[in-house]
Amino acid sequence: MLTTFRITAVLEGISYLMLFAISMPLKYWADIREPNIYIGYAHGALFIAYLLLAIVFWMEKKWTIKRLFVLIMASLLPFGTFYMDQKYLKPLQSEQ
């Protein structure tokens, strides 16, 4: 479960950055809309998967509500999932 959540977190972070760094400039500056559609769909699916996995993982670990809040907020901030992965999830991987 931890490995799946970590992979999803990193992919969600990458899709979020691609949305801001690639597809939105193409859409608004170059009037090319297609990349925004596909990257947006991928990001939306990864975002939902991340949130669901965060809730399941939070319940499995029996963490506090504060930790769930951190997991959810990480998905809303650029680079947030990468920070969360390094601070909270990577240490758990080394414990196993």
DSSP file (Angstrom, degrees, kcal/mol; ACC not computed):
  #  RESIDUE AA STRUCTURE BP1 BP2  ACC     N-H-->O    O-->H-N    N-H-->O    O-->H-N    TCO  KAPPA ALPHA  PHI   PSI    X-CA   Y-CA   Z-CA
    1    1 A M     >        0   0    0      0, 0.0     4,-2.4     0, 0.0     5,-0.2   0.000 360.0 360.0 360.0 -41.6    0.0    0.0    0.0
    2    2 A L  H  >  +     0   0    0      1,-0.2     4,-2.7     2,-0.2     5,-0.2   0.920 360.0  48.5 -62.2 -44.7    2.8    2.4    0.9
    3    3 A T  H  > S+     0   0    0      1,-0.2     4,-2.4     2,-0.2    -1,-0.2   0.914 111.9  49.3 -63.3 -42.8    4.6    1.9   -2.4
    4    4 A T  H  > S+     0   0    0      1,-0.2     4,-2.3     2,-0.2    -1,-0.2   0.907 112.6  47.9 -61.8 -42.6    1.3    2.4   -4.4
    5    5 A F  H  X S+     0   0    0     -4,-2.4     4,-2.5     2,-0.2    -2,-0.2   0.911 111.6  49.8 -66.6 -42.1    0.6    5.6   -2.4
    6    6 A R  H  X S+     0   0    0     -4,-2.7     4,-2.2     2,-0.2    -2,-0.2   0.916 111.9  47.7 -62.8 -43.4    4.1    7.0   -3.0
    7    7 A I  H  X S+     0   0    0     -4,-2.4     4,-2.6     1,-0.2     5,-0.2   0.921 113.1  48.5 -63.9 -43.6    4.0    6.3   -6.7
    8    8 A T  H  X S+     0   0    0     -4,-2.3     4,-2.6    -5,-0.2    -2,-0.2   0.897 110.0  52.5 -62.9 -40.6    0.6    7.9   -7.0
    9    9 A A  H  X S+     0   0    0     -4,-2.5     4,-2.1     2,-0.2    -2,-0.2   0.919 111.9  45.0 -62.4 -44.0    1.8   10.9   -5.0
   10   10 A V  H  X S+     0   0    0     -4,-2.2     4,-2.4     2,-0.2    -2,-0.2   0.920 114.3  48.4 -67.4 -43.6    4.8   11.5   -7.3
   11   11 A L  H  X S+     0   0    0     -4,-2.6     4,-2.5     1,-0.2    -2,-0.2   0.889 111.1  50.9 -63.9 -38.5    2.7   11.0  -10.4
   12   12 A E  H  X S+     0   0    0     -4,-2.6     4,-2.1     2,-0.2    -1,-0.2   0.907 110.6  49.4 -64.7 -41.7    0.1   13.4   -9.1
   13   13 A G  H  X S+     0   0    0     -4,-2.1     4,-2.1     2,-0.2    66,-0.2   0.902 111.4  48.8 -63.6 -41.7    2.8   16.0   -8.4
   14   14 A I  H  X S+     0   0    0     -4,-2.4     4,-2.6     1,-0.2    -2,-0.2   0.921 111.4  49.1 -64.2 -44.1    4.3   15.6  -11.9
   15   15 A S  H  X S+     0   0    0     -4,-2.5     4,-2.0     1,-0.2    -1,-0.2   0.874 109.7  52.7 -64.9 -35.6    0.9   16.0  -13.5
   16   16 A Y  H  X S+     0   0    0     -4,-2.1     4,-1.8     2,-0.2    -1,-0.2   0.923 111.8  45.0 -64.3 -45.0    0.2   19.1  -11.5
   17   17 A L  H  X S+     0   0    0     -4,-2.1     4,-3.3     1,-0.2     5,-0.3   0.883 111.3  53.1 -67.8 -38.0    3.5   20.7  -12.5
   18   18 A M  H  X>S+     0   0    0     -4,-2.6     4,-2.2     2,-0.2     5,-2.0   0.883 106.5  54.3 -62.7 -37.2    2.9   19.7  -16.2
   19   19 A L  I  <>S+     0   0    0     -4,-2.0     5,-2.2     3,-0.2    -2,-0.2   0.935 118.0  34.2 -61.2 -46.5   -0.5   21.3  -16.0
   20   20 A F  I  <5S+     0   0    0     -4,-1.8    -2,-0.2     3,-0.2    -1,-0.2   0.879 126.1  38.5 -77.1 -38.8    1.0   24.6  -14.8
   21   21 A A  I  <5S+     0   0    0     -4,-3.3    -3,-0.2    -5,-0.2    -2,-0.2   0.774 131.6  13.4 -88.2 -27.2    4.3   24.5  -16.7
   22   22 A I  I  X5S+     0   0    0     -4,-2.2     4,-1.8    -5,-0.3    -3,-0.2   0.799 124.8  38.2-114.5 -60.9    3.3   23.1  -20.1
   23   23 A S  I  ><S+     0   0    0     -5,-2.0     4,-2.3     1,-0.2    13,-0.3   0.877 113.3  50.6 -73.8 -37.7   -0.4   22.9  -20.9
   24   24 A M  H  ><S+     0   0    0     -5,-2.2     4,-2.7    -6,-0.3     5,-0.4   0.931 111.7  47.6 -69.0 -42.7   -1.6   26.2  -19.4
   25   25 A P  H  >>S+     0   0    0      0, 0.0     4,-2.6     0, 0.0     5,-1.0   0.917 113.3  49.8 -61.0 -39.1    1.0   28.3  -21.1
   26   26 A L  H  X5S+     0   0    0     -4,-1.8     6,-2.7     3,-0.2     4,-0.7   0.903 113.6  46.6 -62.8 -39.0    0.2   26.5  -24.4
   27   27 A K  H  <5S+     0   0    0     -4,-2.3     4,-0.4     4,-0.2    -1,-0.2   0.939 124.0  28.9 -68.8 -46.9   -3.5   27.1  -23.9
   28   28 A Y  H  <5S+     0   0    0     -4,-2.7    -2,-0.2    -5,-0.2    -1,-0.1   0.796 130.2  32.9 -90.8 -28.9   -3.3   30.8  -23.0
   29   29 A W  H  <5S+     0   0    0     -4,-2.6    -3,-0.2    -5,-0.4    -2,-0.1   0.811 132.6  25.6 -96.4 -34.2   -0.2   32.0  -24.8
   30   30 A A  S  <<S-     0   0    0     -5,-1.0    -3,-0.2    -4,-0.7    -4,-0.1   0.438  96.1-126.1-110.6  -1.5   -0.2   29.9  -28.0
   31   31 A D        +     0   0    0     -4,-0.4     2,-0.6    -6,-0.3    -4,-0.2   0.855  62.2 140.5  56.3  37.9   -3.9   29.1  -28.2
   32   32 A I        +     0   0    0     -6,-2.7     4,-0.3    -9,-0.1    -1,-0.2  -0.938  22.1 172.9-109.2 107.7   -3.2   25.4  -28.3
   33   33 A R     >  +     0   0    0     -2,-0.6     4,-1.3     1,-0.1     3,-0.4   0.699  54.3  81.7 -92.7 -21.0   -5.9   23.7  -26.2
   34   34 A E  H  > S+     0   0    0      1,-0.2     4,-1.8     2,-0.2     3,-0.4   0.884  88.4  52.4 -60.9 -45.0   -5.4   20.0  -26.8
   35   35 A P  H  > S+     0   0    0      0, 0.0     4,-2.7     0, 0.0     5,-0.4   0.887 106.3  56.2 -60.0 -34.7   -2.5   19.4  -24.3
   36   36 A N  H  > S+     0   0    0     -3,-0.4     4,-1.8   -13,-0.3    -2,-0.2   0.865 105.6  52.1 -63.4 -35.5   -4.5   21.0  -21.5
   37   37 A I  H  X S+     0   0    0     -4,-1.3     4,-2.2    -3,-0.4    -1,-0.2   0.961 115.4  38.2 -64.6 -51.8   -7.4   18.6  -22.1
   38   38 A Y  H  X S+     0   0    0     -4,-1.8     4,-2.2     2,-0.2    -2,-0.2   0.908 119.5  45.1 -72.0 -42.5   -5.3   15.4  -21.9
   39   39 A I  H  X S+     0   0    0     -4,-2.7     4,-2.8    -5,-0.2    -1,-0.2   0.882 112.8  54.0 -67.4 -35.8   -3.0   16.5  -19.1
   40   40 A G  H  X S+     0   0    0     -4,-1.8     4,-2.5    -5,-0.4    -2,-0.2   0.907 109.0  47.3 -63.5 -42.5   -6.1   17.9  -17.2
   41   41 A Y  H  X S+     0   0    0     -4,-2.2     4,-2.3     2,-0.2     5,-0.2   0.929 114.0  47.6 -63.6 -44.5   -7.8   14.5  -17.5
   42   42 A A  H  X S+     0   0    0     -4,-2.2     4,-2.5     1,-0.2    -2,-0.2   0.926 113.4  47.8 -63.0 -44.3   -4.7   12.7  -16.3
   43   43 A H  H  X S+     0   0    0     -4,-2.8     4,-2.8     1,-0.2    -1,-0.2   0.911 110.3  52.3 -64.0 -41.5   -4.2   15.1  -13.4
   44   44 A G  H  X S+     0   0    0     -4,-2.5     4,-2.2     2,-0.2    -2,-0.2   0.919 111.7  45.6 -60.7 -44.1   -7.9   14.8  -12.4
   45   45 A A  H  X S+     0   0    0     -4,-2.3     4,-2.4     1,-0.2    -1,-0.2   0.917 115.3  46.7 -65.7 -42.8   -7.7   11.0  -12.3
   46   46 A L  H  X S+     0   0    0     -4,-2.5     4,-2.6    -5,-0.2    -2,-0.2   0.867 110.5  53.6 -67.4 -35.6   -4.4   11.1  -10.4
   47   47 A F  H  X S+     0   0    0     -4,-2.8     4,-2.5     2,-0.2    -2,-0.2   0.930 111.3  44.8 -63.5 -46.0   -5.8   13.7   -8.0
   48   48 A I  H  X S+     0   0    0     -4,-2.2     4,-2.5     2,-0.2     5,-0.2   0.921 114.0  49.6 -64.6 -43.4   -8.8   11.6   -7.1
   49   49 A A  H  X S+     0   0    0     -4,-2.4     4,-2.7     1,-0.2     5,-0.2   0.907 111.0  51.0 -61.3 -41.8   -6.7    8.4   -6.8
   50   50 A Y  H  X S+     0   0    0     -4,-2.6     4,-2.6     2,-0.2    -2,-0.2   0.935 110.6  47.7 -61.5 -47.1   -4.3   10.3   -4.5
   51   51 A L  H  X S+     0   0    0     -4,-2.5     4,-2.1     2,-0.2    -2,-0.2   0.916 113.7  47.1 -62.9 -42.8   -7.1   11.6   -2.3
   52   52 A L  H  X S+     0   0    0     -4,-2.5     4,-2.4     1,-0.2    -1,-0.2   0.932 114.6  46.2 -63.8 -45.2   -8.7    8.2   -2.0
   53   53 A L  H  X S+     0   0    0     -4,-2.7     4,-3.0    -5,-0.2     5,-0.2   0.864 109.5  55.8 -65.8 -35.0   -5.4    6.5   -1.3
   54   54 A A  H  X S+     0   0    0     -4,-2.6     4,-2.6    -5,-0.2    -1,-0.2   0.918 110.0  45.4 -62.2 -43.3   -4.5    9.2    1.3
   55   55 A I  H  X S+     0   0    0     -4,-2.1     4,-2.3     2,-0.2    -2,-0.2   0.926 115.3  46.3 -66.9 -44.6   -7.7    8.5    3.2
   56   56 A V  H  X S+     0   0    0     -4,-2.4     4,-2.4     2,-0.2    -2,-0.2   0.931 115.3  46.8 -62.8 -45.4   -7.2    4.7    3.1
   57   57 A F  H  X S+     0   0    0     -4,-3.0     4,-2.4     2,-0.2    -2,-0.2   0.900 111.2  51.9 -64.1 -41.4   -3.6    5.1    4.1
   58   58 A W  H  X>S+     0   0    0     -4,-2.6     5,-1.6    -5,-0.2     4,-1.0   0.909 112.3  45.7 -60.7 -43.5   -4.5    7.5    6.9
   59   59 A M  H  <5S+     0   0    0     -4,-2.3    -2,-0.2     1,-0.2     3,-0.2   0.892 111.9  52.1 -67.4 -38.6   -7.1    5.0    8.2
   60   60 A E  H  <5S+     0   0    0     -4,-2.4    -2,-0.2     1,-0.2    -1,-0.2   0.890 115.0  40.8 -64.5 -40.3   -4.7    2.1    7.9
   61   61 A K  H  <5S-     0   0    0     -4,-2.4    -1,-0.2    -5,-0.2    -2,-0.2   0.587 102.3-133.7 -84.4 -10.6   -1.9    3.9    9.9
   62   62 A K  T  <5 +     0   0    0     -4,-1.0    -3,-0.2    -3,-0.2    -4,-0.1   0.914  44.2 169.5  56.1  45.7   -4.4    5.3   12.4
   63   63 A W      < -     0   0    0     -5,-1.6    -1,-0.1     1,-0.1     2,-0.0  -0.326  37.5 -90.4 -81.0 168.7   -2.8    8.8   12.1
   64   64 A T     >  -     0   0    0      1,-0.1     4,-1.4    -2,-0.1     3,-0.4  -0.265  34.8-108.6 -74.2 165.7   -4.3   12.0   13.6
   65   65 A I  H  > S+     0   0    0      1,-0.2     4,-2.3     2,-0.2     5,-0.1   0.802 119.0  63.8 -64.6 -29.1   -6.6   14.2   11.7
   66   66 A K  H  > S+     0   0    0      1,-0.2     4,-2.0     2,-0.2    -1,-0.2   0.899 100.7  50.4 -61.4 -41.4   -3.8   16.7   11.4
   67   67 A R  H  > S+     0   0    0     -3,-0.4     4,-2.3     2,-0.2    -1,-0.2   0.885 108.8  51.5 -66.6 -38.0   -1.7   14.2    9.4
   68   68 A L  H  X S+     0   0    0     -4,-1.4     4,-2.4     2,-0.2    -2,-0.2   0.914 108.0  52.8 -62.6 -41.7   -4.7   13.7    7.0
   69   69 A F  H  X S+     0   0    0     -4,-2.3     4,-2.8     1,-0.2    -2,-0.2   0.904 108.9  49.6 -59.4 -42.2   -4.9   17.5    6.6
   70   70 A V  H  X S+     0   0    0     -4,-2.0     4,-2.0     2,-0.2    -1,-0.2   0.910 110.1  50.9 -63.4 -43.0   -1.2   17.6    5.7
   71   71 A L  H  X S+     0   0    0     -4,-2.3     4,-0.8     1,-0.2    -2,-0.2   0.907 114.3  43.4 -61.7 -42.1   -1.7   14.8    3.1
   72   72 A I  H >< S+     0   0    0     -4,-2.4     3,-0.8     1,-0.2     4,-0.5   0.912 112.5  51.3 -71.6 -42.7   -4.6   16.6    1.5
   73   73 A M  H >X S+     0   0    0     -4,-2.8     3,-1.2     1,-0.2     4,-0.8   0.838 101.2  63.7 -63.8 -32.1   -3.0   20.0    1.5
   74   74 A A  H 3< S+     0   0    0     -4,-2.0     7,-0.5     1,-0.3     3,-0.5   0.833  98.6  55.0 -61.1 -31.6    0.1   18.5   -0.1
   75   75 A S  T << S+     0   0    0     -3,-0.8    -1,-0.3    -4,-0.8    -2,-0.2   0.661 106.2  52.0 -76.7 -14.1   -2.0   17.7   -3.2
   76   76 A L  T <4 S+     0   0    0     -3,-1.2    -1,-0.2    -4,-0.5    -2,-0.2   0.580  99.8  70.8 -96.9 -12.2   -3.1   21.3   -3.5
   77   77 A L  S >< S-     0   0    0     -4,-0.8     3,-2.2    -3,-0.5     4,-0.5  -0.868  90.0-107.8-108.9 137.6    0.3   22.9   -3.4
   78   78 A P  T 3  S+     0   0    0      0, 0.0    -2,-0.1     0, 0.0   -65,-0.1  -0.416 109.1   8.2 -59.4 136.3    2.9   22.7   -6.2
   79   79 A F  T 3> S+     0   0    0    -66,-0.2     4,-1.9    -2,-0.1     5,-0.2   0.429  98.2 119.4  69.2   1.8    5.7   20.5   -5.1
   80   80 A G  H <> S+     0   0    0     -3,-2.2     4,-2.6    -6,-0.3    -5,-0.2   0.889  70.2  50.0 -64.4 -40.5    3.6   19.5   -2.0
   81   81 A T  H  > S+     0   0    0     -7,-0.5     4,-2.2    -4,-0.5    -1,-0.2   0.835 109.3  52.5 -69.9 -30.1    3.4   15.8   -2.8
   82   82 A F  H  > S+     0   0    0      2,-0.2     4,-2.0     1,-0.2    -1,-0.2   0.913 111.9  45.9 -69.2 -41.6    7.1   15.7   -3.3
   83   83 A Y  H  X S+     0   0    0     -4,-1.9     4,-2.8     2,-0.2     5,-0.3   0.935 113.8  48.7 -63.1 -47.3    7.7   17.3    0.1
   84   84 A M  H  X>S+     0   0    0     -4,-2.6     4,-2.7     1,-0.2     5,-1.3   0.887 109.5  53.1 -61.8 -39.5    5.1   15.0    1.8
   85   85 A D  I  <>S+     0   0    0     -4,-2.2     5,-3.1     3,-0.2     4,-0.4   0.926 114.2  41.5 -61.8 -45.1    6.7   12.0    0.2
   86   86 A Q  I  <5S+     0   0    0     -4,-2.0    -2,-0.2     3,-0.2    -1,-0.2   0.885 122.0  39.6 -71.1 -39.1   10.2   12.8    1.5
   87   87 A K  I  <5S+     0   0    0     -4,-2.8    -2,-0.2    -5,-0.2    -3,-0.2   0.888 133.3  12.6 -80.5 -40.4    9.0   13.9    5.0
   88   88 A Y  I  X5S+     0   0    0     -4,-2.7     4,-0.5    -5,-0.3    -3,-0.2   0.804 128.6  37.2-110.0 -37.4    6.3   11.4    5.8
   89   89 A L  I  ><S+     0   0    0     -5,-1.3     4,-1.7    -4,-0.4     3,-0.2   0.877 106.4  58.0 -92.9 -39.3    6.3    8.5    3.4
   90   90 A K  H  ><S+     0   0    0     -5,-3.1     4,-1.6     1,-0.2     5,-0.2   0.910 104.8  53.0 -61.5 -42.6   10.0    7.8    2.7
   91   91 A P  H  > S+     0   0    0      0, 0.0     4,-1.0     0, 0.0    -1,-0.2   0.865 107.4  53.1 -60.1 -33.0   10.9    7.2    6.4
   92   92 A L  H  X S+     0   0    0     -4,-0.5     4,-1.0    -3,-0.2     3,-0.3   0.870 104.4  55.7 -66.9 -35.7    8.0    4.7    6.6
   93   93 A Q  H  < S+     0   0    0     -4,-1.7     3,-0.5     1,-0.2    -1,-0.2   0.883 106.4  50.0 -63.7 -38.5    9.5    2.8    3.6
   94   94 A S  H  < S+     0   0    0     -4,-1.6    -1,-0.2     1,-0.2    -2,-0.2   0.727 104.0  60.3 -75.1 -20.1   12.8    2.4    5.3
   95   95 A E  H  <        0   0    0     -4,-1.0    -1,-0.2    -3,-0.3    -2,-0.2   0.780 360.0 360.0 -72.9 -27.2   11.1    1.1    8.5
   96   96 A Q     <        0   0    0     -4,-1.0    -1,-0.2    -3,-0.5    -2,-0.2   0.498 360.0 360.0 -76.2 360.0    9.6   -1.9    6.6
